[in-house]
Amino acid sequence: MEELLTLKELSRYLKISKPTLYKMVEKGRIPALKIANQWRFKKEDINRWVEKQRKN
C-alpha cells in the first residue's frame, strides 16, 4: 500500500506552514485526495511533484 501523509506530516516534510499548504491544496496546486473530509497526500505523488517544481 502506498504511504499516505496527513496535512501536518506533509507540512513537516516540505517545511511549509500548514496554512500555506492548505491554500495550495484548495487551489489545486499540489496533488491531494480527500478522504472523509480530510486531506491526504500520496508520498510518491508529492516526490514527483517536487521534482517537477525544480528550476533547471
C-alpha positions as CSV (number, residue, x, y, z in Angstrom):
1,M,0.0,0.0,0.0
2,E,1.2,3.5,-0.8
3,E,2.2,5.7,2.0
4,L,-0.3,8.5,2.7
5,L,0.6,11.7,4.6
6,T,-1.6,13.9,6.6
7,L,-1.6,17.7,6.1
8,K,0.5,18.0,9.3
9,E,3.0,15.4,8.1
10,L,3.3,16.9,4.7
11,S,3.8,20.3,6.2
12,R,6.8,19.0,8.1
13,Y,8.1,17.0,5.2
14,L,8.1,20.0,2.8
15,K,8.9,22.6,5.5
16,I,5.8,24.6,4.5
17,S,3.4,26.1,7.0
18,K,0.0,24.3,7.3
19,P,-2.0,27.4,6.3
20,T,0.2,27.9,3.1
21,L,-0.1,24.2,2.3
22,Y,-3.9,24.2,2.8
23,K,-4.2,27.2,0.4
24,M,-2.1,25.3,-2.2
25,V,-4.4,22.3,-1.8
26,E,-7.6,24.4,-2.2
27,K,-6.2,26.0,-5.4
28,G,-5.2,22.6,-6.8
29,R,-1.5,23.5,-6.9
30,I,-0.4,20.3,-5.2
31,P,-1.6,16.6,-5.7
32,A,-4.0,15.7,-2.9
33,L,-7.0,13.5,-2.2
34,K,-9.8,14.0,0.2
35,I,-10.9,11.0,2.4
36,A,-13.8,11.6,4.8
37,N,-13.3,15.4,4.8
38,Q,-9.6,15.1,5.5
39,W,-6.8,15.8,3.0
40,R,-4.3,13.1,2.4
41,F,-1.2,13.0,0.1
42,K,0.5,10.1,-1.6
43,K,4.2,10.5,-0.8
44,E,5.1,9.1,-4.2
45,D,3.0,11.8,-5.9
46,I,4.5,14.5,-3.7
47,N,8.0,13.4,-4.6
48,R,7.2,13.6,-8.3
49,W,5.6,17.0,-7.9
50,V,8.7,18.3,-6.0
51,E,10.9,17.2,-8.9
52,K,8.7,19.0,-11.4
53,Q,9.0,22.2,-9.4
54,R,12.7,22.3,-9.9
55,K,14.1,25.1,-12.0
56,N,16.8,24.0,-14.4
